[in-house]
């Protein structure tokens, strides 16, 4: 990283901060290289963790400080490199300045890498020992991969379990030893009487005249001109294209899933304006406006987007809508991606890259509410592919040298991970379970000034959203259809027409031959966009033949996952989209089903035999070893899967053998089931260890998230060995792992012995035992999917319940191939002598 970013954020004619020019260069971290930890009471208290490497201090902002508990993974945000001379600083940076706050030197000493430091740093996993006045022993710094919209890299600082570790609920060293190792002072004492005061904020006009003449506070780029701060500028808009443009002229940003807002700052007063100029400042609480007001500028006009992020870091419009409706304001984050005006200068005629460079210098680092939107110079297709695999929204591509032009100039291009746009609401039906909630919405787009009907959306509504929409739409009902064409009897059925003023954002799979949406899912209302501007975004999207079924659903709007808005219809749509992927793992196999007739909050029961009223499309087959007993359940086609959805099957657990070869399994499933105190990196490590052992024996290994709390490592087999042989093999495999590393793994299911370890569950490989299918949903909050992933995707960024019904469409769009493509083609017989 070097000191370029460090220097770019500071004016050394206006601050006594060290420039770093005096730093003695070293080839790499070696024995005796220094480390420091500075306790920094800025807007939020954090600890700056710095390691000497390549002549600079590699730096991370550890939000909660280091912990001696190996199970406490502390977030460490990678920030710019600092000069070596910075490691001795203690004092106060004035409020409003870059990094403003009180700093003390909390710990210092030497560090030594385990292995090559440069390689570990480049790969995102540094293991090292510390020898400090407070911290010692072995540690890990692990980069969390897969959050491309974040301004900084997120890492985890983790203590290795050794003699100085404090597992469990031991005393917190941060509380025990809060004082400076340099002066013995507390943060409060330094704040009252600092030894140093740094000022990285540009000098005031008066101070400049007194000390350095009329030099400008900001280095404004070519093309900028003096101008009055405008009240509002109509936003630049992106044109939808199926793929990002190619070439070095373009840079690429992650597309956010929130509200586009223009931040207007003037003399400390902040306004957040929608794309049509409405003042929405009051909607978003105080943290975002306060962060903008604290910027080192008298006036500014910033273009950005406000979002709410899921735990995995991806922005989520549905969560944003929910927070707004509930009056919650603690999760809002404003991502700034363009700077239009700054301190009397209009920047719109300057090149985009220069506007962004000035914006990055203006924004603070490590602020939870205000962040810079990074861009990527890599091939746009690669950026889009990465975004889609992580279930993000897509990519915005912009010409690097472009000026800021309101409207659609063609210099901004958006490429999405799924089909998604706004539609006008022209009517609604009542819920089949409540007369105070909507069941579906009739949608349309404007074409040549007339509203054209494009079908309905009947899933994606939580119970509270369905009730809110009913209250809102009921007030605008009308007898006359707002649609220009005469609707069919099916389209009109149970429909209440409304005045077409409300706009819904909807995700969908495609268009049918008659121009209707396929597999549509509601994502939220768009109060920032007028209805008469809504038209079909991309007329070039090909019409697709939908996967049809003879199954007719009763109560299609019944909520199976109430808090996630996943209805029976939504579950059917999901399974239609993954049918070709899931079919090999559930068709012609005995099945055990988890059924939840009233959704995940109601009664639930496992079922492996037929029940009264079961659809004839769900097959039955006799167990060869229990011919007189009740027949087992199986499905043979897509209709069978749809019948399972109709019967409220929320989890599908198949045998590891087909009904064509009952007694010869064709797959092994090893379930890594961690105790509650085991961190996710340890589960990943266990999966990689299983992979290594299986491949050493000539077997293939595939991995999937469980949708619960662990990982499944799955191996295809030639159906030659018996159930007993396969179970014996897996028992030995699990036992060998437990014997080699007993502090990490165990091969017995006793919960009392599991603390701090991972149960390598081989028991799913016995006759009649099952494991949740690849691509099956889980009957848990969040509507997670047990998702096949590539081994290269197995990082801390993707947890066991990362992919959900709501996000899988984006992932599938970004996959050039199923990660488990050719699964059964890699099957090998169980190794001889291992049975």
C-alpha positions in Angstrom: 0.0 0.0 0.0 3.0 2.3 0.7 2.5 5.9 2.1 0.8 7.4 -0.9 -2.7 7.2 0.7 -1.3 8.4 4.1 0.3 11.4 2.4 -2.8 12.1 0.2 -5.0 12.5 3.3 -2.7 15.1 4.9 -1.3 18.6 4.2 2.2 18.7 5.7 2.4 22.4 5.5 -0.6 22.5 7.8 0.1 19.7 10.2 3.1 18.5 12.2 2.3 14.8 11.4 5.4 13.0 10.2 5.6 12.8 6.4 7.3 9.4 6.5 10.1 10.6 4.2 12.6 9.9 7.0 11.5 6.2 7.4 14.3 3.7 7.1 13.3 1.1 4.5 13.5 -2.5 5.5 13.1 -5.5 3.1 10.4 -7.2 5.1 9.3 -7.9 8.6 12.0 -9.8 10.4 12.8 -10.9 13.9 12.6 -7.8 16.1 10.3 -5.7 13.8 8.2 -3.4 15.8 4.5 -3.4 16.6 2.4 -0.8 18.3 -1.3 -0.5 19.4 -2.7 3.0 19.8 -5.9 3.4 21.7 -7.9 6.0 19.7 -10.9 7.8 21.1 -12.2 9.2 17.9 -16.0 9.4 17.0 -15.9 5.8 18.3 -13.3 4.3 20.5 -11.1 1.8 18.7 -7.6 0.4 18.8 -5.1 1.0 15.9 -3.0 -2.2 15.4 0.2 -1.6 13.5 2.9 -4.0 12.3 6.2 -2.9 10.9 6.7 -4.3 7.4 8.5 -3.1 4.3 9.6 0.2 6.0 6.1 1.2 7.0 3.5 0.4 9.7 0.8 -1.8 8.2 -2.3 -0.7 10.0 -5.7 -2.0 11.1 -8.5 -0.3 13.1 -9.7 -3.0 15.6 -13.2 -1.8 16.5 -13.5 -3.5 19.8 -9.8 -4.0 20.5 -7.7 -7.2 20.8 -9.0 -10.1 22.9 -7.2 -12.9 24.6 -10.2 -15.2 24.1 -9.5 -17.4 21.0 -13.2 -17.6 20.3 -13.5 -13.8 20.1 -12.9 -12.8 16.5 -12.3 -9.1 16.5 -13.1 -7.1 13.3 -9.9 -5.3 12.0 -10.5 -2.8 9.3 -7.4 -2.4 7.1 -6.5 1.3 6.8 -3.7 3.2 5.1 0.0 2.4 5.9 1.6 4.8 8.4 5.3 5.9 8.7 7.4 4.2 11.4 7.7 7.5 13.2 3.9 7.4 13.8 4.4 4.6 16.2 5.6 6.9 19.0 2.7 9.4 18.7 0.5 10.2 21.7 -1.7 13.3 21.9 -4.9 14.9 20.6 -6.1 15.4 17.1 -8.7 18.2 17.2 -12.3 17.4 16.6 -13.4 17.7 12.9 -9.9 16.9 11.6 -8.9 13.7 9.9 -8.8 11.1 12.6 -9.9 13.6 15.2 -9.7 12.4 18.8 -7.4 11.4 21.7 -4.6 8.9 21.1 -2.5 7.0 23.6 0.2 4.4 23.0 -1.5 1.4 24.6 1.1 -1.3 23.8 4.4 -1.7 21.9 7.0 -4.3 21.3 8.2 -6.7 18.6 6.5 -9.2 16.3 7.8 -12.2 14.4 5.9 -13.8 11.5 5.2 -17.6 11.3 6.4 -18.3 7.7 6.9 -15.6 5.1 5.3 -12.3 6.0 4.9 -11.0 2.5 3.2 -14.2 1.3 0.9 -14.3 4.3 -0.1 -10.6 3.9 -0.7 -11.0 0.1 -2.9 -14.1 0.7 -4.8 -12.5 3.5 -3.6 -14.7 6.4 -0.8 -13.5 8.7 0.2 -15.7 11.6 2.7 -14.2 14.0 3.9 -13.9 17.6 3.8 -10.7 19.7 6.3 -9.8 22.4 4.8 -6.6 23.9 4.4 -5.0 27.2 0.8 -6.2 27.4 0.2 -8.6 24.5 2.2 -11.8 23.8 1.8 -15.2 22.3 0.6 -16.3 18.8 -2.1 -14.5 16.8 -3.8 -14.6 13.4 -4.9 -11.8 11.1 -7.3 -13.2 8.5 -8.8 -11.2 5.6 -12.5 -11.6 5.1 -13.1 -12.1 1.4 -16.2 -11.1 -0.5 -17.4 -7.6 0.4 -16.4 -5.6 -2.7 -18.7 -2.6 -1.8 -16.7 -2.0 1.4 -14.3 1.0 1.4 -11.7 -1.0 3.4 -10.7 -4.6 3.6 -12.2 -6.3 6.6 -9.9 -8.7 8.5 -10.3 -10.7 11.7 -7.8 -10.5 14.6 -7.8 -13.8 16.4 -5.8 -15.0 19.4 -4.3 -18.5 19.1 -5.1 -20.8 22.0 -1.8 -21.0 23.9 -0.5 -20.5 27.5 -1.3 -16.8 27.5 -4.8 -17.1 26.0 -7.9 -16.6 28.2 -10.6 -18.8 26.8 -14.2 -18.3 27.9 -15.3 -15.4 30.1 -11.9 -14.4 31.4 -11.2 -10.8 32.5 -10.8 -8.3 29.7 -7.2 -7.1 29.3 -8.5 -3.8 27.9 -10.2 -3.0 31.2 -7.4 -4.4 33.3 -4.6 -2.4 31.6 -6.2 0.8 30.1 -3.2 3.2 30.5 -0.5 4.3 28.1 2.8 2.3 28.1 4.6 5.5 27.1 3.5 7.9 29.8 1.2 5.9 32.1 -1.7 8.3 31.4 -5.3 7.5 30.6 -7.2 8.7 27.6 -8.9 11.2 29.8 -5.7 12.6 31.1 -4.2 13.0 27.7 -7.4 14.7 26.5 -7.1 17.3 29.2 -3.4 18.0 28.8 -2.0 16.7 25.4 1.6 16.7 24.6 0.9 17.1 20.9 -1.9 18.5 18.8 -2.2 17.5 15.2 -4.3 19.3 12.6 -4.8 17.6 9.3 -7.7 19.9 8.4 -7.0 22.5 5.7 -6.2 25.9 7.2 -9.0 28.5 7.3 -8.8 31.4 4.8 -7.7 33.7 7.6 -4.9 31.3 8.7 -3.7 30.8 5.1 -3.4 34.6 4.7 -1.4 34.8 7.9 1.0 32.0 7.2 1.0 30.8 3.6 -0.7 33.4 1.4 -3.8 32.6 -0.6 -3.1 29.0 -1.3 -6.3 27.0 -1.7 -7.4 24.6 1.0 -8.1 21.9 -1.6 -6.2 20.9 -4.7 -9.1 21.2 -7.1 -8.9 19.2 -10.3 -8.8 20.5 -13.9 -12.2 21.6 -15.2 -13.5 22.8 -11.8 -14.8 26.4 -11.6 -16.0 28.9 -9.0 -19.7 28.7 -8.5 -22.4 29.1 -6.0 -23.5 25.9 -4.2 -26.7 24.6 -6.1 -29.7 23.6 -4.1 -30.0 20.4 -6.0 -28.6 18.8 -9.2 -30.6 16.2 -11.2 -28.7 13.0 -10.8 -26.7 11.2 -13.4 -28.4 7.9 -14.4 -27.1 4.6 -15.6 -28.3 2.8 -18.7 -29.1 -0.9 -18.3 -26.9 -3.4 -20.2 -26.6 -7.1 -19.9 -22.8 -7.0 -19.4 -20.4 -4.3 -18.2 -18.5 -2.5 -20.9 -14.9 -3.5 -21.6 -11.7 -1.5 -21.8 -9.5 0.7 -19.7 -11.8 3.8 -20.2 -14.1 2.3 -17.6 -14.1 1.8 -13.8 -16.6 -0.3 -12.0 -18.4 0.1 -8.6 -20.7 -2.2 -6.7 -24.4 -1.4 -7.3 -26.1 -0.7 -4.0 -29.5 -1.8 -3.0 -30.9 1.3 -1.3 -32.1 4.9 -1.9 -30.1 7.3 -4.1 -29.6 10.5 -2.1 -27.8 13.7 -2.7 -26.1 15.1 0.4 -26.2 18.9 0.6 -23.8 20.5 3.2 -23.8 24.2 3.8 -22.3 25.8 6.9 -22.9 22.7 9.1 -26.5 22.2 7.9 -27.2 19.0 6.1 -30.0 17.9 3.7 -30.5 14.5 2.2 -32.3 14.9 -1.1 -34.0 12.1 -3.2 -33.4 11.7 -6.9 -36.3 14.1 -7.5 -35.2 16.7 -5.0 -37.4 15.8 -2.0 -35.9 16.5 1.4 -35.8 13.2 3.3 -33.3 14.2 6.0 -35.7 13.4 8.8 -36.3 9.9 7.7 -32.8 8.6 8.4 -32.0 9.5 11.9 -29.0 11.6 13.1 -25.8 9.5 12.5 -25.6 10.0 8.8 -26.3 13.8 8.8 -23.9 14.2 11.7 -21.1 12.4 9.9 -21.6 14.6 6.8 -21.8 17.8 9.0 -18.4 16.9 10.5 -16.6 16.8 7.2 -13.7 19.3 6.8 -15.6 21.5 4.4 -17.9 24.5 4.6 -20.1 23.4 1.7 -20.3 20.3 -0.4 -22.7 18.4 -2.7 -22.2 14.6 -2.6 -23.9 11.9 -4.7 -24.4 8.6 -3.0 -26.8 5.9 -1.7 -28.1 5.1 1.7 -28.4 1.4 2.6 -29.0 -1.1 5.3 -26.6 -4.0 5.2 -27.3 -7.6 6.1 -24.9 -9.4 8.4 -23.0 -10.6 5.4 -22.2 -7.1 4.3 -24.6 -6.9 1.3 -27.0 -4.0 1.1 -30.7 -5.1 1.4 -33.5 -2.8 0.2 -36.1 -4.9 2.0 -34.2 -4.4 5.3 -34.0 -0.6 4.5 -37.8 -0.5 4.0 -38.4 -2.4 7.2 -36.2 0.0 9.3 -37.9 3.0 7.8 -41.4 1.6 8.6 -40.3 0.7 12.2 -38.6 4.0 12.8 -35.2 2.3 13.3 -32.2 4.4 12.4 -29.1 2.6 13.8 -28.2 0.6 10.7 -28.2 3.3 8.0 -25.0 3.7 6.0 -24.4 6.4 3.4 -22.0 5.3 0.6 -20.6 8.4 -1.2 -19.5 7.8 -4.8 -19.3 11.2 -6.4 -18.4 14.8 -5.5 -20.2 17.6 -7.4 -19.3 20.7 -5.5 -16.8 21.6 -2.7 -16.2 24.9 -1.0 -17.2 27.3 -3.7 -16.0 25.1 -6.7 -18.3 23.3 -9.2 -16.6 20.0 -10.0 -19.0 18.6 -12.5 -16.8 19.3 -15.5 -13.8 17.6 -13.9 -12.9 13.9 -14.7 -14.7 11.3 -12.6 -11.5 9.8 -11.3 -10.3 13.2 -10.1 -13.7 13.9 -8.4 -13.5 10.5 -6.7 -9.9 11.1 -5.5 -10.9 14.4 -3.9 -14.0 12.8 -2.4 -11.9 10.0 -0.8 -9.6 12.6 0.8 -12.6 14.4 2.1 -14.2 11.5 3.8 -13.1 10.1 7.2 -11.8 6.5 7.6 -13.5 4.0 9.8 -16.8 5.8 10.1 -19.8 3.4 10.4 -22.3 5.8 9.0 -20.4 7.5 6.1 -18.2 5.5 3.7 -16.4 5.9 0.4 -17.6 3.8 -2.5 -14.5 2.1 -3.8 -14.1 1.3 -7.5 -12.4 -1.5 -9.3 -10.2 -1.3 -12.4 -10.3 -5.0 -13.2 -12.3 -6.4 -16.1 -16.0 -5.5 -15.7 -17.1 -9.1 -16.4 -15.0 -10.3 -13.5 -16.3 -7.7 -11.1 -19.9 -8.6 -12.1 -19.2 -12.3 -11.8 -17.8 -11.8 -8.3 -20.7 -9.6 -7.2 -23.3 -12.1 -8.4 -21.6 -15.1 -6.8 -21.9 -13.2 -3.5 -25.6 -12.4 -4.2 -25.0 -8.6 -4.6 -27.1 -6.4 -6.8 -24.7 -5.9 -9.7 -22.2 -3.4 -11.0 -22.2 0.3 -12.1 -19.6 1.0 -14.8 -18.5 4.6 -15.4 -16.2 6.3 -17.9 -13.1 7.3 -15.9 -12.7 10.7 -17.7 -16.4 11.5 -17.8 -18.0 14.8 -16.5 -21.0 14.6 -14.3 -24.0 14.8 -16.6 -27.6 14.7 -15.3 -29.9 12.1 -16.9 -28.8 9.2 -19.1 -25.7 10.2 -21.1 -24.5 6.7 -21.8 -21.3 7.3 -19.7 -22.8 5.3 -16.8 -23.9 1.7 -17.4 -25.6 -0.7 -14.9 -25.4 -4.5 -15.1 -27.5 -6.5 -12.7 -27.2 -9.9 -11.1 -30.9 -10.5 -11.5 -33.8 -8.9 -13.4 -35.2 -6.2 -11.2 -36.9 -2.9 -11.7 -39.8 -0.6 -10.5 -43.5 -1.2 -11.5 -46.6 0.8 -11.1 -49.2 -0.8 -8.8 -52.6 -0.9 -10.5 -54.5 -3.1 -8.2 -54.4 -5.7 -5.4 -56.1 -8.9 -4.2 -56.9 -9.7 -0.5 -54.9 -12.2 1.3 -56.4 -15.7 1.6 -55.6 -15.7 5.3 -56.6 -12.1 6.3 -59.1 -9.5 5.0 -56.8 -6.7 6.3 -53.7 -7.6 4.2 -53.0 -7.8 0.5 -52.3 -11.2 -1.2 -50.9 -9.9 -4.5 -50.3 -6.8 -6.5 -51.3 -6.1 -10.1 -48.4 -4.4 -11.9 -47.9 -2.3 -14.9 -45.4 -0.1 -16.9 -46.1 3.0 -19.0 -45.7 2.7 -22.7 -46.5 5.7 -24.9 -48.3 7.3 -22.0 -50.5 4.4 -21.2 -50.3 1.9 -18.4 -49.7 -1.6 -19.7 -50.4 -4.7 -17.5 -47.5 -7.0 -16.9 -48.9 -9.5 -14.3 -48.9 -9.9 -10.6 -46.4 -10.3 -7.7 -47.6 -12.5 -4.8 -44.5 -13.1 -2.7 -41.9 -11.1 -0.8 -44.4 -9.5 1.6 -43.9 -10.0 5.3 -47.1 -10.0 7.3 -46.6 -6.4 8.5 -45.8 -5.2 4.9 -48.9 -6.9 3.5 -51.0 -5.2 6.1 -49.3 -1.8 5.5 -49.9 -2.1 1.8 -53.6 -2.9 2.3 -54.1 0.2 4.5 -52.3 2.4 2.0 -53.9 1.0 -1.2 -57.4 0.7 0.2 -57.6 4.5 0.3 -57.0 4.8 -3.5 -59.4 2.1 -4.8 -61.4 2.9 -7.9 -64.0 1.2 -10.0 -62.2 1.7 -13.3 -59.2 -0.3 -14.4 -56.1 1.9 -14.7 -54.7 -0.5 -17.4 -55.0 0.5 -21.0 -55.9 -3.0 -22.3 -58.8 -5.2 -21.3 -57.6 -7.8 -18.8 -58.4 -11.5 -19.1 -60.7 -13.1 -16.7 -57.8 -14.7 -14.9 -55.9 -11.4 -14.6 -59.1 -9.6 -13.3 -60.0 -12.3 -10.8 -60.5 -10.9 -7.2 -58.7 -7.7 -8.2 -59.4 -4.4 -6.6 -58.3 -1.5 -8.9 -56.4 1.5 -7.5 -55.3 4.8 -8.7 -51.8 4.2 -10.3 -49.6 6.3 -8.1 -47.6 3.8 -5.9 -44.4 2.2 -7.3 -43.1 -1.2 -6.2 -39.6 -2.5 -6.7 -39.8 -6.1 -7.9 -37.3 -8.9 -8.6 -38.2 -11.4 -11.3 -36.8 -14.2 -13.4 -37.9 -13.1 -16.9 -40.8 -12.4 -19.2 -43.4 -14.9 -20.5 -44.5 -15.0 -24.1 -47.6 -12.9 -23.3 -45.5 -10.1 -21.7 -46.1 -11.0 -18.1 -43.5 -11.2 -15.3 -42.2 -14.6 -14.4 -41.5 -15.6 -10.8 -41.8 -12.0 -9.4 -41.0 -11.2 -5.8 -41.8 -7.9 -4.0 -38.8 -6.0 -2.6 -40.3 -2.7 -1.4 -42.1 0.5 -2.2 -40.2 3.2 -4.2 -41.4 6.5 -2.8 -38.5 8.4 -4.5 -39.7 7.6 -8.1 -42.9 9.0 -9.8 -45.2 6.5 -11.3 -45.4 8.2 -14.8 -41.6 7.6 -15.3 -41.8 3.9 -14.9 -41.3 1.9 -18.1 -39.9 -1.5 -19.0 -36.1 -1.0 -18.6 -34.8 -3.6 -21.1 -36.9 -4.6 -24.1 -34.1 -6.9 -25.2 -34.6 -9.5 -22.4 -35.6 -12.7 -24.1 -38.9 -14.3 -23.4 -38.5 -17.6 -21.6 -40.6 -20.7 -21.5 -41.6 -21.1 -17.8 -41.3 -24.4 -16.0 -44.9 -25.5 -15.7 -46.6 -27.8 -13.3 -50.1 -29.4 -13.1 -50.1 -28.7 -9.3 -52.5 -26.0 -8.2 -51.7 -24.3 -5.0 -54.3 -23.5 -2.3 -53.5 -20.3 -0.3 -50.4 -19.4 -2.5 -49.9 -16.3 -0.3 -49.6 -18.4 2.9 -46.4 -17.2 4.6 -44.0 -20.0 5.3 -41.3 -17.6 6.5 -43.3 -14.7 8.0 -40.5 -12.4 8.8 -38.8 -13.0 5.5 -41.8 -12.6 3.3 -41.4 -16.1 1.7 -44.8 -17.5 0.7 -45.9 -20.8 -0.7 -45.8 -19.2 -4.1 -42.3 -17.8 -3.5 -41.0 -21.3 -2.4 -42.4 -22.8 -5.6 -40.7 -20.1 -7.7 -37.4 -20.7 -6.0 -37.6 -24.5 -6.6 -38.6 -23.8 -10.3 -35.4 -21.8 -10.7 -33.1 -24.5 -9.3 -34.9 -27.6 -10.6 -32.1 -28.7 -12.9 -29.6 -28.3 -10.1 -31.5 -30.0 -7.3 -33.1 -32.8 -9.3 -30.2 -35.3 -9.2 -30.1 -35.1 -5.4 -33.9 -35.6 -4.7 -35.4 -37.5 -7.6 -35.7 -41.3 -7.3 -34.4 -41.3 -3.7 -36.2 -42.2 -0.5 -37.0 -38.9 1.2 -37.6 -37.7 4.7 -39.5 -34.4 4.8 -39.8 -31.6 7.4 -43.3 -30.3 7.0 -44.5 -27.0 8.6 -48.2 -26.5 7.6 -48.4 -23.1 9.3 -44.9 -22.0 8.5 -41.7 -22.1 10.5 -43.4 -20.6 13.6 -46.0 -23.3 13.8 -46.1 -27.1 14.3 -43.5 -29.1 12.5 -42.9 -32.8 12.0 -40.7 -35.2 10.0 -42.4 -37.5 7.6 -41.0 -40.4 5.6 -44.2 -42.3 4.9 -47.4 -41.4 3.0 -50.1 -39.4 4.7 -53.9 -39.1 4.2 -54.6 -36.7 1.3 -51.1 -36.9 -0.1 -50.9 -35.8 -3.8 -50.7 -38.7 -6.3 -47.7 -37.0 -7.8 -45.7 -37.8 -4.7 -44.7 -41.4 -5.2 -44.5 -44.3 -2.8 -42.1 -47.2 -2.9 -41.6 -50.3 -0.7 -38.5 -50.7 1.3 -36.9 -53.9 0.1 -36.0 -54.8 3.7 -39.4 -53.9 5.1 -41.8 -55.1 2.4 -44.6 -55.4 4.9 -44.1 -52.0 6.3 -45.4 -48.6 5.2 -43.9 -47.5 1.9 -41.3 -44.8 1.7 -41.8 -41.4 -0.1 -40.1 -40.4 -3.3 -40.6 -38.0 -6.2 -39.9 -38.6 -9.9 -40.5 -35.3 -11.5 -41.0 -31.5 -11.2 -44.7 -32.0 -10.3 -43.6 -34.1 -7.4 -41.5 -31.3 -6.0 -44.4 -28.8 -6.5 -46.6 -31.2 -4.6 -44.1 -31.2 -1.7 -44.3 -27.3 -1.7 -48.1 -27.5 -1.6 -47.9 -29.8 1.4 -45.7 -27.4 3.3 -42.4 -29.3 2.9 -39.8 -26.8 4.0 -36.8 -29.2 4.2 -36.0 -32.2 1.9 -33.7 -34.9 3.3 -32.8 -37.6 0.9 -31.1 -40.9 1.4 -27.5 -41.3 0.0 -28.8 -43.9 -2.4 -31.3 -44.0 -5.3 -34.3 -46.3 -5.4 -32.6 -48.1 -8.3 -29.9 -49.2 -6.0 -31.3 -49.2 -2.5 -28.4 -51.1 -0.9 -25.5 -49.4 -2.6 -25.0 -45.8 -1.6 -23.9 -43.3 -4.3 -22.7 -40.5 -2.0 -21.2 -39.8 1.4 -22.1 -36.8 3.5 -19.8 -35.7 6.3 -21.5 -33.0 8.5 -19.2 -30.7 10.4 -21.3 -29.7 13.4 -19.5 -27.1 15.5 -20.2 -26.4 19.2 -21.6 -23.0 19.9 -18.2 -21.7 21.0 -16.4 -22.7 17.8 -15.6 -20.0 15.3 -16.4 -20.2 11.6 -12.8 -20.2 10.5 -12.3 -23.4 12.4 -15.2 -25.0 10.6 -13.6 -24.0 7.2 -10.3 -25.5 8.4 -12.1 -28.8 9.2 -13.8 -28.9 5.8 -10.4 -28.4 4.1 -8.9 -31.2 6.3 -11.7 -33.6 5.2 -11.1 -32.7 1.6 -7.4 -33.4 1.9 -8.0 -36.8 3.5 -10.6 -37.8 0.9 -8.5 -36.8 -2.0 -5.5 -38.6 -0.7 -7.6 -41.8 -0.9 -8.6 -41.0 -4.5 -12.1 -39.7 -3.8 -13.6 -36.4 -4.9 -14.8 -33.9 -2.3 -17.5 -31.2 -2.8 -18.6 -28.7 -0.2 -21.9 -27.0 0.6 -23.3 -24.7 3.3 -25.7 -26.5 5.6 -28.1 -23.6 5.9 -27.8 -24.1 9.6 -24.5 -23.7 11.5 -22.0 -26.0 9.8 -20.6 -27.3 6.5 -21.3 -30.5 4.6 -18.4 -32.2 2.7 -20.0 -34.6 0.1 -18.3 -37.3 -1.9 -19.9 -39.1 -4.9 -19.4 -42.9 -5.0 -19.8 -45.6 -7.5 -22.7 -47.6 -6.0 -20.7 -50.8 -5.2 -20.1 -50.8 -1.5 -22.8 -51.7 1.0 -24.3 -49.4 3.6 -22.3 -51.2 6.3 -19.1 -50.7 4.4 -19.7 -47.1 3.7 -20.7 -46.3 7.3 -17.5 -48.1 8.6 -15.4 -46.1 6.2 -16.9 -42.8 7.3 -16.6 -43.7 11.0 -12.9 -44.4 10.5 -12.5 -41.1 8.6 -14.1 -39.2 11.5 -12.2 -41.1 14.1 -8.9 -40.5 12.5 -9.5 -36.7 12.4 -10.5 -36.8 16.1 -7.4 -38.8 17.0 -5.0 -36.6 15.1 -6.4 -33.4 16.6 -8.5 -34.2 19.6 -8.6 -30.6 20.7 -10.4 -29.7 17.5 -12.6 -32.6 16.5 -14.5 -35.5 18.0 -16.4 -38.4 16.4 -19.0 -39.0 19.1 -22.3 -37.2 19.3 -22.3 -36.7 23.1 -23.1 -33.0 23.5 -21.5 -32.8 26.9 -18.1 -33.6 25.3 -18.4 -31.2 22.4 -17.4 -27.8 24.0 -14.8 -26.0 21.8 -14.8 -28.8 19.2 -16.4 -29.9 16.0 -18.4 -33.1 15.8 -17.5 -34.8 12.5 -20.9 -36.4 12.0 -20.6 -39.6 10.0 -23.9 -41.0 11.2 -25.8 -39.7 8.2 -24.3 -42.4 6.1 -26.1 -45.3 7.6 -29.1 -47.1 5.9 -32.2 -45.0 6.3 -30.3 -41.9 7.6 -30.5 -38.7 5.7 -28.9 -35.3 5.2 -30.5 -32.1 3.9 -30.3 -32.0 0.1 -28.2 -29.6 -1.9 -30.4 -26.6 -2.8 -33.0 -27.4 -0.1 -34.4 -24.7 2.0 -34.1 -24.8 5.8 -37.0 -24.2 8.1 -35.2 -21.5 10.1 -35.5 -17.7 10.3 -33.9 -16.2 7.2 -35.0 -18.9 4.7 -31.5 -20.1 4.2 -30.5 -22.6 1.5 -28.1 -25.5 1.8 -26.0 -24.2 -1.0 -23.3 -25.9 -3.1 -20.2 -23.7 -3.4 -16.8 -24.0 -5.0 -13.9 -24.6 -2.7 -12.4 -21.3 -3.7 -15.5 -19.6 -2.3 -15.0 -21.1 1.1 -14.0 -18.0 3.1 -15.2 -16.2 6.3 -17.3 -14.0 4.1 -19.7 -16.9 3.3 -21.2 -18.3 6.4 -23.4 -21.4 6.8 -26.7 -19.5 6.2 -25.3 -16.8 3.8 -27.5 -17.8 0.8 -31.3 -17.5 1.1 -34.4 -17.8 -1.0 -34.3 -14.0 -1.6 -30.6 -13.9 -2.7 -30.1 -17.2 -4.7 -31.4 -15.7 -8.0 -28.5 -13.3 -8.0 -26.0 -16.1 -7.3 -27.4 -18.3 -10.0 -27.2 -15.4 -12.5 -23.5 -15.1 -11.8 -22.6 -18.7 -12.1 -21.1 -19.8 -15.4 -21.5 -23.3 -14.2 -23.0 -25.1 -11.2 -20.1 -25.5 -8.6 -21.2 -29.2 -8.4 -21.4 -29.6 -12.2 -20.3 -33.1 -13.1 -20.7 -34.3 -9.5 -21.6 -37.9 -10.3 -19.1 -38.0 -13.1 -16.3 -37.9 -10.5 -17.6 -40.9 -8.6 -15.1 -43.6 -7.7 -15.6 -46.9 -5.8 -15.0 -46.9 -2.1 -11.2 -47.5 -1.7 -10.4 -51.2 -1.1 -9.1 -52.0 2.4 -10.8 -48.8 3.8 -14.3 -50.4 4.1 
